[in-house]
């Protein structure tokens, strides 16, 4: 069981580092958002805007197991997501 769990975690890490080559900012620009769409003050994006645009904390937590911590805490997106650098 432990080996299966470690394999799963390894695959998640591999997938997240290989599957996403564009930055979050580039992905948002393609969808028509400008800087002010995410940033109300610089340099950080507005956490509440992130949550609102992505359908709320419950929807984010349900859509991706890595976001499950959002069910119980307000964790800034920038802890894991880097807006202007490759993921």
C-alpha positions as CSV (number, residue, x, y, z in Angstrom):
1,X,0.0,0.0,0.0
2,X,2.8,2.4,0.9
3,X,4.5,1.7,-2.4
4,X,1.3,2.3,-4.3
5,X,0.9,5.6,-2.5
6,X,4.4,6.7,-3.2
7,X,4.0,5.7,-6.9
8,X,0.9,7.8,-7.1
9,X,2.6,10.9,-5.5
10,X,5.6,10.5,-7.9
11,X,3.2,10.4,-10.9
12,X,1.5,13.5,-9.7
13,X,4.8,15.4,-9.3
14,X,6.0,14.2,-12.7
15,X,2.7,15.1,-14.4
16,X,2.6,18.6,-12.8
17,X,6.1,19.3,-13.8
18,X,5.8,18.0,-17.4
19,X,2.2,18.7,-18.4
20,X,2.2,22.4,-17.8
21,X,4.8,24.5,-19.7
22,X,2.9,27.8,-20.0
23,X,2.9,30.1,-17.0
24,X,-0.4,30.9,-15.2
25,X,-0.2,34.5,-16.5
26,X,0.1,33.2,-20.1
27,X,-2.9,30.9,-19.6
28,X,-5.0,33.7,-18.2
29,X,-3.9,36.1,-21.1
30,X,-5.1,33.5,-23.7
31,X,-8.5,33.6,-22.0
32,X,-8.6,37.4,-22.4
33,X,-7.6,38.6,-18.9
34,X,-5.3,41.5,-18.5
35,X,-3.1,42.2,-15.4
36,X,-5.9,43.9,-13.5
37,X,-8.0,40.8,-14.0
38,X,-6.0,39.1,-11.3
39,X,-4.0,41.9,-9.6
40,X,-5.7,44.6,-7.6
41,X,-2.3,45.5,-6.0
42,X,1.1,44.5,-7.1
43,X,2.9,42.2,-7.0
44,X,0.5,39.5,-5.7
45,X,-2.7,38.4,-7.4
46,X,-5.8,39.0,-5.3
47,X,-6.7,35.6,-3.5
48,X,-10.4,36.5,-3.5
49,X,-10.4,37.1,-7.2
50,X,-8.7,33.7,-7.8
51,X,-11.3,31.9,-5.7
52,X,-14.2,33.7,-7.3
53,X,-13.1,33.2,-10.9
54,X,-12.4,29.5,-10.3
55,X,-15.9,28.9,-8.8
56,X,-15.2,29.0,-5.1
57,X,-13.2,27.0,-2.7
58,X,-15.5,24.0,-2.7
59,X,-15.5,23.7,-6.5
60,X,-11.7,24.0,-6.6
61,X,-11.3,21.4,-3.8
62,X,-13.7,19.0,-5.7
63,X,-12.0,19.4,-9.0
64,X,-8.4,18.6,-7.9
65,X,-7.2,16.6,-4.9
66,X,-4.3,18.9,-4.5
67,X,-6.7,21.7,-3.7
68,X,-8.5,19.8,-0.9
69,X,-6.7,21.9,1.8
70,X,-8.9,24.8,0.7
71,X,-11.9,23.1,2.4
72,X,-10.4,24.0,5.8
73,X,-7.9,26.8,5.3
74,X,-7.3,30.0,3.3
75,X,-4.0,29.0,1.7
76,X,-2.8,31.6,-0.8
77,X,-2.6,30.3,-4.4
78,X,1.0,31.6,-4.6
79,X,2.1,28.9,-2.1
80,X,2.0,26.4,-5.0
81,X,1.3,28.5,-8.1
82,X,3.8,30.9,-9.5
83,X,2.0,33.3,-11.9
84,X,4.9,34.4,-14.0
85,X,7.3,31.5,-13.9
86,X,6.9,28.0,-15.3
87,X,5.3,25.6,-13.0
